[in-house]
């Protein structure tokens, strides 16, 4: 059985929607929407949701374009 072990000395920073919006340079309503529809994975805490930094990184990585626009030969 896999058991989750959490080191109480280690902090797990969780980002709120405002921080996600700031990092992605998007509006707060857009950040809420991306979290709500599951585009960005989030942790449910009571009625609120928080985003793990690694989940935000994964969202960014999964939305990278293959080639920057305008660099065609």
CHARMM-style PDB file with segment names, atoms N, HN, CA, C and O in Angstrom:
ATOM      1  N   UNK     1       0.834  -1.183   0.000  1.00  0.00      PROA
ATOM      2  CA  UNK     1       0.000   0.000   0.000  1.00  0.00      PROA
ATOM      3  C   UNK     1       0.879   1.248   0.000  1.00  0.00      PROA
ATOM      4  O   UNK     1       1.795   1.368   0.813  1.00  0.00      PROA
ATOM      5  N   UNK     2       0.599   2.169  -0.908  1.00  0.00      PROA
ATOM      6  HN  UNK     2      -0.145   2.072  -1.569  1.00  0.00      PROA
ATOM      7  CA  UNK     2       1.358   3.417  -0.964  1.00  0.00      PROA
ATOM      8  C   UNK     2       0.867   4.346   0.132  1.00  0.00      PROA
ATOM      9  O   UNK     2      -0.331   4.593   0.270  1.00  0.00      PROA
ATOM     10  N   UNK     3       1.795   4.845   0.893  1.00  0.00      PROA
ATOM     11  HN  UNK     3       2.768   4.644   0.780  1.00  0.00      PROA
ATOM     12  CA  UNK     3       1.440   5.728   2.003  1.00  0.00      PROA
ATOM     13  C   UNK     3       2.090   7.081   1.787  1.00  0.00      PROA
ATOM     14  O   UNK     3       3.288   7.172   1.519  1.00  0.00      PROA
ATOM     15  N   UNK     4       1.301   8.119   1.906  1.00  0.00      PROA
ATOM     16  HN  UNK     4       0.328   8.045   2.124  1.00  0.00      PROA
ATOM     17  CA  UNK     4       1.810   9.470   1.757  1.00  0.00      PROA
ATOM     18  C   UNK     4       2.506   9.867   3.044  1.00  0.00      PROA
ATOM     19  O   UNK     4       1.911   9.810   4.120  1.00  0.00      PROA
ATOM     20  N   UNK     5       3.754  10.265   2.938  1.00  0.00      PROA
ATOM     21  HN  UNK     5       4.237  10.311   2.063  1.00  0.00      PROA
ATOM     22  CA  UNK     5       4.505  10.714   4.092  1.00  0.00      PROA
ATOM     23  C   UNK     5       4.802  12.191   3.901  1.00  0.00      PROA
ATOM     24  O   UNK     5       5.409  12.593   2.909  1.00  0.00      PROA
ATOM     25  N   UNK     6       4.369  12.985   4.854  1.00  0.00      PROA
ATOM     26  HN  UNK     6       3.875  12.659   5.660  1.00  0.00      PROA
ATOM     27  CA  UNK     6       4.581  14.429   4.781  1.00  0.00      PROA
ATOM     28  C   UNK     6       5.536  14.842   5.888  1.00  0.00      PROA
ATOM     29  O   UNK     6       5.304  14.578   7.068  1.00  0.00      PROA
ATOM     30  N   UNK     7       6.598  15.487   5.484  1.00  0.00      PROA
ATOM     31  HN  UNK     7       6.786  15.702   4.526  1.00  0.00      PROA
ATOM     32  CA  UNK     7       7.561  16.020   6.427  1.00  0.00      PROA
ATOM     33  C   UNK     7       6.992  17.323   6.983  1.00  0.00      PROA
ATOM     34  O   UNK     7       6.783  18.279   6.236  1.00  0.00      PROA
ATOM     35  N   UNK     8       6.741  17.362   8.285  1.00  0.00      PROA
ATOM     36  HN  UNK     8       6.911  16.585   8.891  1.00  0.00      PROA
ATOM     37  CA  UNK     8       6.119  18.553   8.878  1.00  0.00      PROA
ATOM     38  C   UNK     8       7.053  19.753   8.861  1.00  0.00      PROA
ATOM     39  O   UNK     8       6.604  20.877   9.086  1.00  0.00      PROA
ATOM     40  N   UNK     9       8.323  19.549   8.604  1.00  0.00      PROA
ATOM     41  HN  UNK     9       8.687  18.636   8.421  1.00  0.00      PROA
ATOM     42  CA  UNK     9       9.278  20.655   8.515  1.00  0.00      PROA
ATOM     43  C   UNK     9       9.263  21.290   7.123  1.00  0.00      PROA
ATOM     44  O   UNK     9       9.748  22.404   6.931  1.00  0.00      PROA
ATOM     45  N   UNK    10       8.702  20.568   6.167  1.00  0.00      PROA
ATOM     46  HN  UNK    10       8.308  19.663   6.324  1.00  0.00      PROA
ATOM     47  CA  UNK    10       8.676  21.025   4.779  1.00  0.00      PROA
ATOM     48  C   UNK    10       7.355  21.737   4.508  1.00  0.00      PROA
ATOM     49  O   UNK    10       6.289  21.239   4.872  1.00  0.00      PROA
ATOM     50  N   UNK    11       7.427  22.892   3.873  1.00  0.00      PROA
ATOM     51  HN  UNK    11       8.293  23.296   3.578  1.00  0.00      PROA
ATOM     52  CA  UNK    11       6.208  23.644   3.555  1.00  0.00      PROA
ATOM     53  C   UNK    11       5.768  23.346   2.128  1.00  0.00      PROA
ATOM     54  O   UNK    11       6.591  23.162   1.231  1.00  0.00      PROA
ATOM     55  N   UNK    12       4.471  23.302   1.941  1.00  0.00      PROA
ATOM     56  HN  UNK    12       3.803  23.451   2.670  1.00  0.00      PROA
ATOM     57  CA  UNK    12       3.888  23.099   0.628  1.00  0.00      PROA
ATOM     58  C   UNK    12       3.158  24.379   0.252  1.00  0.00      PROA
ATOM     59  O   UNK    12       1.996  24.550   0.621  1.00  0.00      PROA
ATOM     60  N   UNK    13       3.806  25.276  -0.468  1.00  0.00      PROA
ATOM     61  HN  UNK    13       4.750  25.137  -0.768  1.00  0.00      PROA
ATOM     62  CA  UNK    13       3.137  26.526  -0.824  1.00  0.00      PROA
ATOM     63  C   UNK    13       2.019  26.265  -1.828  1.00  0.00      PROA
ATOM     64  O   UNK    13       2.229  25.612  -2.850  1.00  0.00      PROA
ATOM     65  N   UNK    14       0.852  26.772  -1.531  1.00  0.00      PROA
ATOM     66  HN  UNK    14       0.681  27.303  -0.701  1.00  0.00      PROA
ATOM     67  CA  UNK    14      -0.282  26.655  -2.437  1.00  0.00      PROA
ATOM     68  C   UNK    14      -0.652  28.046  -2.909  1.00  0.00      PROA
ATOM     69  O   UNK    14      -0.640  28.998  -2.128  1.00  0.00      PROA
ATOM     70  N   UNK    15      -0.979  28.165  -4.176  1.00  0.00      PROA
ATOM     71  HN  UNK    15      -0.989  27.392  -4.810  1.00  0.00      PROA
ATOM     72  CA  UNK    15      -1.290  29.456  -4.777  1.00  0.00      PROA
ATOM     73  C   UNK    15      -2.794  29.668  -4.840  1.00  0.00      PROA
ATOM     74  O   UNK    15      -3.547  28.747  -5.155  1.00  0.00      PROA
ATOM     75  N   UNK    16      -3.230  30.892  -4.537  1.00  0.00      PROA
ATOM     76  HN  UNK    16      -2.619  31.641  -4.280  1.00  0.00      PROA
ATOM     77  CA  UNK    16      -4.647  31.204  -4.701  1.00  0.00      PROA
ATOM     78  C   UNK    16      -4.871  31.747  -6.114  1.00  0.00      PROA
ATOM     79  O   UNK    16      -3.919  31.930  -6.872  1.00  0.00      PROA
ATOM     80  N   UNK    17      -6.123  32.000  -6.459  1.00  0.00      PROA
ATOM     81  HN  UNK    17      -6.896  31.851  -5.843  1.00  0.00      PROA
ATOM     82  CA  UNK    17      -6.458  32.432  -7.815  1.00  0.00      PROA
ATOM     83  C   UNK    17      -5.802  33.758  -8.179  1.00  0.00      PROA
ATOM     84  O   UNK    17      -5.407  33.960  -9.327  1.00  0.00      PROA
ATOM     85  N   UNK    18      -5.684  34.657  -7.214  1.00  0.00      PROA
ATOM     86  HN  UNK    18      -6.005  34.493  -6.282  1.00  0.00      PROA
ATOM     87  CA  UNK    18      -5.034  35.944  -7.477  1.00  0.00      PROA
ATOM     88  C   UNK    18      -3.573  35.747  -7.862  1.00  0.00      PROA
ATOM     89  O   UNK    18      -3.076  36.390  -8.787  1.00  0.00      PROA
ATOM     90  N   UNK    19      -2.893  34.862  -7.155  1.00  0.00      PROA
ATOM     91  HN  UNK    19      -3.296  34.339  -6.403  1.00  0.00      PROA
ATOM     92  CA  UNK    19      -1.489  34.585  -7.466  1.00  0.00      PROA
ATOM     93  C   UNK    19      -1.356  33.901  -8.823  1.00  0.00      PROA
ATOM     94  O   UNK    19      -0.431  34.198  -9.579  1.00  0.00      PROA
ATOM     95  N   UNK    20      -2.270  32.993  -9.134  1.00  0.00      PROA
ATOM     96  HN  UNK    20      -3.021  32.752  -8.520  1.00  0.00      PROA
ATOM     97  CA  UNK    20      -2.260  32.330 -10.445  1.00  0.00      PROA
ATOM     98  C   UNK    20      -2.449  33.374 -11.547  1.00  0.00      PROA
ATOM     99  O   UNK    20      -1.737  33.359 -12.551  1.00  0.00      PROA
ATOM    100  N   UNK    21      -3.407  34.276 -11.355  1.00  0.00      PROA
ATOM    101  HN  UNK    21      -3.986  34.288 -10.540  1.00  0.00      PROA
ATOM    102  CA  UNK    21      -3.665  35.325 -12.347  1.00  0.00      PROA
ATOM    103  C   UNK    21      -2.436  36.199 -12.541  1.00  0.00      PROA
ATOM    104  O   UNK    21      -2.092  36.542 -13.673  1.00  0.00      PROA
ATOM    105  N   UNK    22      -1.771  36.560 -11.454  1.00  0.00      PROA
ATOM    106  HN  UNK    22      -2.050  36.280 -10.535  1.00  0.00      PROA
ATOM    107  CA  UNK    22      -0.565  37.388 -11.548  1.00  0.00      PROA
ATOM    108  C   UNK    22       0.548  36.667 -12.306  1.00  0.00      PROA
ATOM    109  O   UNK    22       1.201  37.256 -13.167  1.00  0.00      PROA
ATOM    110  N   UNK    23       0.757  35.405 -11.985  1.00  0.00      PROA
ATOM    111  HN  UNK    23       0.226  34.927 -11.286  1.00  0.00      PROA
ATOM    112  CA  UNK    23       1.832  34.636 -12.624  1.00  0.00      PROA
ATOM    113  C   UNK    23       1.575  34.474 -14.114  1.00  0.00      PROA
ATOM    114  O   UNK    23       2.496  34.591 -14.922  1.00  0.00      PROA
ATOM    115  N   UNK    24       0.324  34.205 -14.482  1.00  0.00      PROA
ATOM    116  HN  UNK    24      -0.425  34.110 -13.826  1.00  0.00      PROA
ATOM    117  CA  UNK    24      -0.012  33.984 -15.887  1.00  0.00      PROA
ATOM    118  C   UNK    24      -0.320  35.273 -16.645  1.00  0.00      PROA
ATOM    119  O   UNK    24      -0.510  35.262 -17.861  1.00  0.00      PROA
ATOM    120  N   UNK    25      -0.367  36.378 -15.912  1.00  0.00      PROA
ATOM    121  HN  UNK    25      -0.213  36.387 -14.924  1.00  0.00      PROA
ATOM    122  CA  UNK    25      -0.694  37.682 -16.502  1.00  0.00      PROA
ATOM    123  C   UNK    25      -2.059  37.633 -17.206  1.00  0.00      PROA
ATOM    124  O   UNK    25      -2.211  38.056 -18.352  1.00  0.00      PROA
ATOM    125  N   UNK    26      -3.049  37.097 -16.466  1.00  0.00      PROA
ATOM    126  HN  UNK    26      -2.926  36.754 -15.534  1.00  0.00      PROA
ATOM    127  CA  UNK    26      -4.423  37.014 -16.957  1.00  0.00      PROA
ATOM    128  C   UNK    26      -5.341  37.657 -15.926  1.00  0.00      PROA
ATOM    129  O   UNK    26      -4.908  37.991 -14.823  1.00  0.00      PROA
ATOM    130  N   UNK    27      -6.595  37.828 -16.286  1.00  0.00      PROA
ATOM    131  HN  UNK    27      -6.947  37.557 -17.182  1.00  0.00      PROA
ATOM    132  CA  UNK    27      -7.554  38.414 -15.352  1.00  0.00      PROA
ATOM    133  C   UNK    27      -7.900  37.411 -14.244  1.00  0.00      PROA
ATOM    134  O   UNK    27      -7.760  36.201 -14.418  1.00  0.00      PROA
ATOM    135  N   UNK    28      -8.348  37.935 -13.120  1.00  0.00      PROA
ATOM    136  HN  UNK    28      -8.462  38.919 -12.979  1.00  0.00      PROA
ATOM    137  CA  UNK    28      -8.763  37.079 -12.015  1.00  0.00      PROA
ATOM    138  C   UNK    28      -9.945  36.183 -12.413  1.00  0.00      PROA
ATOM    139  O   UNK    28      -9.928  34.994 -12.094  1.00  0.00      PROA
ATOM    140  N   UNK    29     -10.972  36.713 -13.100  1.00  0.00      PROA
ATOM    141  HN  UNK    29     -10.985  37.679 -13.358  1.00  0.00      PROA
ATOM    142  CA  UNK    29     -12.065  35.816 -13.528  1.00  0.00      PROA
ATOM    143  C   UNK    29     -11.583  34.665 -14.429  1.00  0.00      PROA
ATOM    144  O   UNK    29     -12.091  33.548 -14.342  1.00  0.00      PROA
ATOM    145  N   UNK    30     -10.608  34.950 -15.287  1.00  0.00      PROA
ATOM    146  HN  UNK    30     -10.195  35.859 -15.357  1.00  0.00      PROA
ATOM    147  CA  UNK    30     -10.068  33.890 -16.157  1.00  0.00      PROA
ATOM    148  C   UNK    30      -9.346  32.835 -15.323  1.00  0.00      PROA
ATOM    149  O   UNK    30      -9.474  31.640 -15.589  1.00  0.00      PROA
ATOM    150  N   UNK    31      -8.590  33.269 -14.320  1.00  0.00      PROA
ATOM    151  HN  UNK    31      -8.486  34.239 -14.104  1.00  0.00      PROA
ATOM    152  CA  UNK    31      -7.894  32.318 -13.441  1.00  0.00      PROA
ATOM    153  C   UNK    31      -8.915  31.440 -12.714  1.00  0.00      PROA
ATOM    154  O   UNK    31      -8.746  30.223 -12.639  1.00  0.00      PROA
ATOM    155  N   UNK    32      -9.969  32.052 -12.181  1.00  0.00      PROA
ATOM    156  HN  UNK    32     -10.107  33.041 -12.242  1.00  0.00      PROA
ATOM    157  CA  UNK    32     -11.024  31.281 -11.517  1.00  0.00      PROA
ATOM    158  C   UNK    32     -11.635  30.261 -12.471  1.00  0.00      PROA
ATOM    159  O   UNK    32     -11.876  29.115 -12.091  1.00  0.00      PROA
ATOM    160  N   UNK    33     -11.885  30.677 -13.704  1.00  0.00      PROA
ATOM    161  HN  UNK    33     -11.689  31.608 -14.013  1.00  0.00      PROA
ATOM    162  CA  UNK    33     -12.498  29.793 -14.683  1.00  0.00      PROA
ATOM    163  C   UNK    33     -11.592  28.598 -14.996  1.00  0.00      PROA
ATOM    164  O   UNK    33     -12.054  27.457 -15.024  1.00  0.00      PROA
ATOM    165  N   UNK    34     -10.299  28.861 -15.233  1.00  0.00      PROA
ATOM    166  HN  UNK    34      -9.924  29.787 -15.210  1.00  0.00      PROA
ATOM    167  CA  UNK    34      -9.365  27.777 -15.542  1.00  0.00      PROA
ATOM    168  C   UNK    34      -9.285  26.770 -14.396  1.00  0.00      PROA
ATOM    169  O   UNK    34      -9.182  25.564 -14.623  1.00  0.00      PROA
ATOM    170  N   UNK    35      -9.334  27.275 -13.173  1.00  0.00      PROA
ATOM    171  HN  UNK    35      -9.417  28.254 -12.989  1.00  0.00      PROA
ATOM    172  CA  UNK    35      -9.297  26.388 -12.006  1.00  0.00      PROA
ATOM    173  C   UNK    35     -10.610  25.626 -11.890  1.00  0.00      PROA
ATOM    174  O   UNK    35     -10.610  24.418 -11.652  1.00  0.00      PROA
ATOM    175  N   UNK    36     -11.729  26.326 -12.057  1.00  0.00      PROA
ATOM    176  HN  UNK    36     -11.729  27.307 -12.251  1.00  0.00      PROA
ATOM    177  CA  UNK    36     -13.044  25.719 -11.897  1.00  0.00      PROA
ATOM    178  C   UNK    36     -13.303  24.609 -12.911  1.00  0.00      PROA
ATOM    179  O   UNK    36     -13.864  23.571 -12.559  1.00  0.00      PROA
ATOM    180  N   UNK    37     -12.904  24.814 -14.158  1.00  0.00      PROA
ATOM    181  HN  UNK    37     -12.448  25.657 -14.444  1.00  0.00      PROA
ATOM    182  CA  UNK    37     -13.172  23.797 -15.186  1.00  0.00      PROA
ATOM    183  C   UNK    37     -12.117  22.692 -15.220  1.00  0.00      PROA
ATOM    184  O   UNK    37     -12.233  21.742 -15.993  1.00  0.00      PROA
ATOM    185  N   UNK    38     -11.099  22.818 -14.387  1.00  0.00      PROA
ATOM    186  HN  UNK    38     -11.005  23.590 -13.759  1.00  0.00      PROA
ATOM    187  CA  UNK    38     -10.099  21.763 -14.287  1.00  0.00      PROA
ATOM    188  C   UNK    38      -8.943  21.886 -15.251  1.00  0.00      PROA
ATOM    189  O   UNK    38      -8.116  20.978 -15.338  1.00  0.00      PROA
ATOM    190  N   UNK    39      -8.864  22.989 -15.979  1.00  0.00      PROA
ATOM    191  HN  UNK    39      -9.536  23.726 -15.909  1.00  0.00      PROA
ATOM    192  CA  UNK    39      -7.710  23.201 -16.862  1.00  0.00      PROA
ATOM    193  C   UNK    39      -6.432  23.260 -16.030  1.00  0.00      PROA
ATOM    194  O   UNK    39      -5.389  22.738 -16.425  1.00  0.00      PROA
ATOM    195  N   UNK    40      -6.535  23.898 -14.888  1.00  0.00      PROA
ATOM    196  HN  UNK    40      -7.382  24.322 -14.567  1.00  0.00      PROA
ATOM    197  CA  UNK    40      -5.429  23.935 -13.925  1.00  0.00      PROA
ATOM    198  C   UNK    40      -5.887  23.109 -12.727  1.00  0.00      PROA
ATOM    199  O   UNK    40      -6.897  23.421 -12.097  1.00  0.00      PROA
ATOM    200  N   UNK    41      -5.144  22.066 -12.422  1.00  0.00      PROA
ATOM    201  HN  UNK    41      -4.323  21.813 -12.934  1.00  0.00      PROA
ATOM    202  CA  UNK    41      -5.495  21.214 -11.282  1.00  0.00      PROA
ATOM    203  C   UNK    41      -5.416  22.012  -9.994  1.00  0.00      PROA
ATOM    204  O   UNK    41      -4.556  22.880  -9.841  1.00  0.00      PROA
ATOM    205  N   UNK    42      -6.315  21.716  -9.074  1.00  0.00      PROA
ATOM    206  HN  UNK    42      -7.013  21.012  -9.199  1.00  0.00      PROA
ATOM    207  CA  UNK    42      -6.351  22.446  -7.818  1.00  0.00      PROA
ATOM    208  C   UNK    42      -6.708  21.514  -6.668  1.00  0.00      PROA
ATOM    209  O   UNK    42      -7.264  20.433  -6.864  1.00  0.00      PROA
ATOM    210  N   UNK    43      -6.376  21.960  -5.474  1.00  0.00      PROA
ATOM    211  HN  UNK    43      -5.925  22.839  -5.315  1.00  0.00      PROA
ATOM    212  CA  UNK    43      -6.699  21.252  -4.243  1.00  0.00      PROA
ATOM    213  C   UNK    43      -7.910  21.947  -3.637  1.00  0.00      PROA
ATOM    214  O   UNK    43      -7.905  23.165  -3.457  1.00  0.00      PROA
ATOM    215  N   UNK    44      -8.942  21.181  -3.324  1.00  0.00      PROA
ATOM    216  HN  UNK    44      -8.946  20.192  -3.470  1.00  0.00      PROA
ATOM    217  CA  UNK    44     -10.137  21.735  -2.697  1.00  0.00      PROA
ATOM    218  C   UNK    44      -9.899  21.809  -1.192  1.00  0.00      PROA
ATOM    219  O   UNK    44      -9.605  20.797  -0.554  1.00  0.00      PROA
ATOM    220  N   UNK    45     -10.028  23.007  -0.627  1.00  0.00      PROA
ATOM    221  HN  UNK    45     -10.267  23.828  -1.145  1.00  0.00      PROA
ATOM    222  CA  UNK    45      -9.897  23.205   0.821  1.00  0.00      PROA
ATOM    223  C   UNK    45     -11.148  23.957   1.263  1.00  0.00      PROA
ATOM    224  O   UNK    45     -11.269  25.163   1.049  1.00  0.00      PROA
ATOM    225  N   UNK    46     -12.063  23.241   1.872  1.00  0.00      PROA
ATOM    226  HN  UNK    46     -11.965  22.261   2.046  1.00  0.00      PROA
ATOM    227  CA  UNK    46     -13.342  23.851   2.215  1.00  0.00      PROA
ATOM    228  C   UNK    46     -14.042  24.258   0.933  1.00  0.00      PROA
ATOM    229  O   UNK    46     -14.217  23.446   0.024  1.00  0.00      PROA
ATOM    230  N   UNK    47     -14.445  25.527   0.865  1.00  0.00      PROA
ATOM    231  HN  UNK    47     -14.304  26.187   1.603  1.00  0.00      PROA
ATOM    232  CA  UNK    47     -15.087  26.029  -0.358  1.00  0.00      PROA
ATOM    233  C   UNK    47     -14.078  26.622  -1.326  1.00  0.00      PROA
ATOM    234  O   UNK    47     -14.420  26.928  -2.468  1.00  0.00      PROA
ATOM    235  N   UNK    48     -12.841  26.787  -0.883  1.00  0.00      PROA
ATOM    236  HN  UNK    48     -12.563  26.539   0.044  1.00  0.00      PROA
ATOM    237  CA  UNK    48     -11.815  27.383  -1.725  1.00  0.00      PROA
ATOM    238  C   UNK    48     -10.969  26.354  -2.433  1.00  0.00      PROA
ATOM    239  O   UNK    48     -10.977  25.170  -2.095  1.00  0.00      PROA
ATOM    240  N   UNK    49     -10.246  26.826  -3.412  1.00  0.00      PROA
ATOM    241  HN  UNK    49     -10.239  27.788  -3.686  1.00  0.00      PROA
ATOM    242  CA  UNK    49      -9.322  25.963  -4.159  1.00  0.00      PROA
ATOM    243  C   UNK    49      -7.962  26.623  -4.189  1.00  0.00      PROA
ATOM    244  O   UNK    49      -7.854  27.847  -4.273  1.00  0.00      PROA
ATOM    245  N   UNK    50      -6.931  25.812  -4.119  1.00  0.00      PROA
ATOM    246  HN  UNK    50      -7.019  24.818  -4.051  1.00  0.00      PROA
ATOM    247  CA  UNK    50      -5.555  26.286  -4.188  1.00  0.00      PROA
ATOM    248  C   UNK    50      -4.818  25.452  -5.214  1.00  0.00      PROA
ATOM    249  O   UNK    50      -5.146  24.286  -5.436  1.00  0.00      PROA
ATOM    250  N   UNK    51      -3.818  26.057  -5.838  1.00  0.00      PROA
ATOM    251  HN  UNK    51      -3.551  27.003  -5.657  1.00  0.00      PROA
ATOM    252  CA  UNK    51      -3.061  25.413  -6.906  1.00  0.00      PROA
ATOM    253  C   UNK    51      -1.642  25.150  -6.430  1.00  0.00      PROA
ATOM    254  O   UNK    51      -0.978  26.033  -5.887  1.00  0.00      PROA
ATOM    255  N   UNK    52      -1.190  23.921  -6.641  1.00  0.00      PROA
ATOM    256  HN  UNK    52      -1.730  23.204  -7.082  1.00  0.00      PROA
ATOM    257  CA  UNK    52       0.199  23.604  -6.332  1.00  0.00      PROA
ATOM    258  C   UNK    52       1.076  24.183  -7.431  1.00  0.00      PROA
ATOM    259  O   UNK    52       0.701  24.141  -8.602  1.00  0.00      PROA
ATOM    260  N   UNK    53       2.236  24.722  -7.074  1.00  0.00      PROA
ATOM    261  HN  UNK    53       2.541  24.756  -6.122  1.00  0.00      PROA
ATOM    262  CA  UNK    53       3.124  25.285  -8.099  1.00  0.00      PROA
ATOM    263  C   UNK    53       3.440  24.304  -9.217  1.00  0.00      PROA
ATOM    264  O   UNK    53       3.516  24.708 -10.377  1.00  0.00      PROA
ATOM    265  N   UNK    54       3.625  23.033  -8.903  1.00  0.00      PROA
ATOM    266  HN  UNK    54       3.563  22.704  -7.960  1.00  0.00      PROA
ATOM    267  CA  UNK    54       3.936  22.055  -9.946  1.00  0.00      PROA
ATOM    268  C   UNK    54       2.757  21.858 -10.904  1.00  0.00      PROA
ATOM    269  O   UNK    54       2.966  21.556 -12.079  1.00  0.00      PROA
ATOM    270  N   UNK    55       1.527  22.024 -10.420  1.00  0.00      PROA
ATOM    271  HN  UNK    55       1.358  22.270  -9.466  1.00  0.00      PROA
ATOM    272  CA  UNK    55       0.373  21.915 -11.315  1.00  0.00      PROA
ATOM    273  C   UNK    55       0.277  23.129 -12.238  1.00  0.00      PROA
ATOM    274  O   UNK    55      -0.127  23.002 -13.395  1.00  0.00      PROA
ATOM    275  N   UNK    56       0.645  24.294 -11.731  1.00  0.00      PROA
ATOM    276  HN  UNK    56       0.973  24.397 -10.792  1.00  0.00      PROA
ATOM    277  CA  UNK    56       0.672  25.479 -12.584  1.00  0.00      PROA
ATOM    278  C   UNK    56       1.764  25.340 -13.639  1.00  0.00      PROA
ATOM    279  O   UNK    56       1.551  25.694 -14.798  1.00  0.00      PROA
ATOM    280  N   UNK    57       2.927  24.828 -13.251  1.00  0.00      PROA
ATOM    281  HN  UNK    57       3.099  24.540 -12.309  1.00  0.00      PROA
ATOM    282  CA  UNK    57       4.012  24.579 -14.212  1.00  0.00      PROA
ATOM    283  C   UNK    57       3.558  23.594 -15.283  1.00  0.00      PROA
ATOM    284  O   UNK    57       3.848  23.782 -16.464  1.00  0.00      PROA
ATOM    285  N   UNK    58       2.845  22.543 -14.874  1.00  0.00      PROA
ATOM    286  HN  UNK    58       2.609  22.390 -13.914  1.00  0.00      PROA
ATOM    287  CA  UNK    58       2.363  21.547 -15.829  1.00  0.00      PROA
ATOM    288  C   UNK    58       1.374  22.181 -16.811  1.00  0.00      PROA
ATOM    289  O   UNK    58       1.409  21.877 -18.003  1.00  0.00      PROA
ATOM    290  N   UNK    59       0.501  23.053 -16.325  1.00  0.00      PROA
ATOM    291  HN  UNK    59       0.473  23.300 -15.356  1.00  0.00      PROA
ATOM    292  CA  UNK    59      -0.440  23.747 -17.201  1.00  0.00      PROA
ATOM    293  C   UNK    59       0.320  24.582 -18.229  1.00  0.00      PROA
ATOM    294  O   UNK    59       0.003  24.559 -19.418  1.00  0.00      PROA
ATOM    295  N   UNK    60       1.319  25.313 -17.761  1.00  0.00      PROA
ATOM    296  HN  UNK    60       1.576  25.331 -16.795  1.00  0.00      PROA
ATOM    297  CA  UNK    60       2.113  26.153 -18.664  1.00  0.00      PROA
ATOM    298  C   UNK    60       2.824  25.283 -19.704  1.00  0.00      PROA
ATOM    299  O   UNK    60       2.789  25.588 -20.896  1.00  0.00      PROA
ATOM    300  N   UNK    61       3.461  24.212 -19.262  1.00  0.00      PROA
ATOM    301  HN  UNK    61       3.489  23.964 -18.294  1.00  0.00      PROA
ATOM    302  CA  UNK    61       4.185  23.322 -20.179  1.00  0.00      PROA
ATOM    303  C   UNK    61       3.246  22.698 -21.212  1.00  0.00      PROA
ATOM    304  O   UNK    61       3.608  22.565 -22.381  1.00  0.00      PROA
ATOM    305  N   UNK    62       2.052  22.317 -20.785  1.00  0.00      PROA
ATOM    306  HN  UNK    62       1.758  22.425 -19.835  1.00  0.00      PROA
ATOM    307  CA  UNK    62       1.123  21.657 -21.704  1.00  0.00      PROA
ATOM    308  C   UNK    62       0.528  22.626 -22.724  1.00  0.00      PROA
ATOM    309  O   UNK    62      -0.068  22.196 -23.711  1.00  0.00      PROA
ATOM    310  N   UNK    63       0.685  23.923 -22.493  1.00  0.00      PROA
ATOM    311  HN  UNK    63       1.170  24.272 -21.692  1.00  0.00      PROA
ATOM    312  CA  UNK    63       0.135  24.911 -23.416  1.00  0.00      PROA
ATOM    313  C   UNK    63       1.196  25.646 -24.226  1.00  0.00      PROA
ATOM    314  O   UNK    63       0.905  26.655 -24.868  1.00  0.00      PROA
ATOM    315  N   UNK    64       2.416  25.143 -24.195  1.00  0.00      PROA
ATOM    316  HN  UNK    64       2.652  24.323 -23.674  1.00  0.00      PROA
ATOM    317  CA  UNK    64       3.469  25.732 -25.013  1.00  0.00      PROA
ATOM    318  C   UNK    64       3.210  25.421 -26.480  1.00  0.00      PROA
ATOM    319  O   UNK    64       2.792  24.315 -26.823  1.00  0.00      PROA
ATOM    320  N   UNK    65       3.455  26.385 -27.329  1.00  0.00      PROA
ATOM    321  HN  UNK    65       3.794  27.283 -27.050  1.00  0.00      PROA
ATOM    322  CA  UNK    65       3.347  26.132 -28.765  1.00  0.00      PROA
ATOM    323  C   UNK    65       4.658  25.519 -29.232  1.00  0.00      PROA
ATOM    324  O   UNK    65       5.694  25.687 -28.589  1.00  0.00      PROA
ATOM    325  N   UNK    66       4.609  24.806 -30.356  1.00  0.00      PROA
ATOM    326  HN  UNK    66       3.768  24.670 -30.879  1.00  0.00      PROA
ATOM    327  CA  UNK    66       5.814  24.138 -30.836  1.00  0.00      PROA
ATOM    328  C   UNK    66       6.816  25.127 -31.426  1.00  0.00      PROA
ATOM    329  O   UNK    66       8.023  24.961 -31.252  1.00  0.00      PROA
ATOM    330  N   UNK    67       6.337  26.133 -32.107  1.00  0.00      PROA
ATOM    331  HN  UNK    67       5.356  26.268 -32.248  1.00  0.00      PROA
ATOM    332  CA  UNK    67       7.212  27.141 -32.705  1.00  0.00      PROA
ATOM    333  C   UNK    67       6.643  28.522 -32.440  1.00  0.00      PROA
ATOM    334  O   UNK    67       5.434  28.721 -32.561  1.00  0.00      PROA
ATOM    335  N   UNK    68       7.477  29.466 -32.086  1.00  0.00      PROA
ATOM    336  HN  UNK    68       8.458  29.304 -31.989  1.00  0.00      PROA
ATOM    337  CA  UNK    68       6.975  30.829 -31.927  1.00  0.00      PROA
ATOM    338  C   UNK    68       6.409  31.339 -33.241  1.00  0.00      PROA
ATOM    339  O   UNK    68       6.956  31.075 -34.312  1.00  0.00      PROA
ATOM    340  N   UNK    69       5.301  32.077 -33.148  1.00  0.00      PROA
ATOM    341  HN  UNK    69       4.856  32.291 -32.279  1.00  0.00      PROA
ATOM    342  CA  UNK    69       4.656  32.604 -34.351  1.00  0.00      PROA
ATOM    343  C   UNK    69       5.571  33.640 -35.014  1.00  0.00      PROA
ATOM    344  O   UNK    69       6.280  34.379 -34.330  1.00  0.00      PROA
ATOM    345  N   UNK    70       5.549  33.686 -36.339  1.00  0.00      PROA
ATOM    346  HN  UNK    70       4.973  33.086 -36.895  1.00  0.00      PROA
ATOM    347  CA  UNK    70       6.329  34.671 -37.078  1.00  0.00      PROA
ATOM    348  C   UNK    70       7.749  34.236 -37.401  1.00  0.00      PROA
ATOM    349  O   UNK    70       8.497  34.988 -38.025  1.00  0.00      PROA
ATOM    350  N   UNK    71       8.136  33.022 -36.983  1.00  0.00      PROA
ATOM    351  HN  UNK    71       7.528  32.410 -36.476  1.00  0.00      PROA
ATOM    352  CA  UNK    71       9.489  32.538 -37.265  1.00  0.00      PROA
ATOM    353  C   UNK    71       9.481  31.501 -38.379  1.00  0.00      PROA
ATOM    354  O   UNK    71      10.226  30.523 -38.332  1.00  0.00      PROA
ATOM    355  N   UNK    72       8.640  31.719 -39.372  1.00  0.00      PROA
ATOM    356  HN  UNK    72       8.034  32.514 -39.409  1.00  0.00      PROA
ATOM    357  CA  UNK    72       8.579  30.772 -40.474  1.00  0.00      PROA
ATOM    358  C   UNK    72       9.630  31.115 -41.510  1.00  0.00      PROA
ATOM    359  O   UNK    72       9.913  32.293 -41.728  1.00  0.00      PROA
ATOM    360  N   UNK    73      10.221  30.108 -42.159  1.00  0.00      PROA
ATOM    361  HN  UNK    73       9.991  29.151 -41.981  1.00  0.00      PROA
ATOM    362  CA  UNK    73      11.261  30.368 -43.165  1.00  0.00      PROA
ATOM    363  C   UNK    73      10.742  31.007 -44.414  1.00  0.00      PROA
ATOM    364  OT1 UNK    73      11.512  31.277 -45.336  1.00  0.00      PROA
TER     365      UNK     73
END
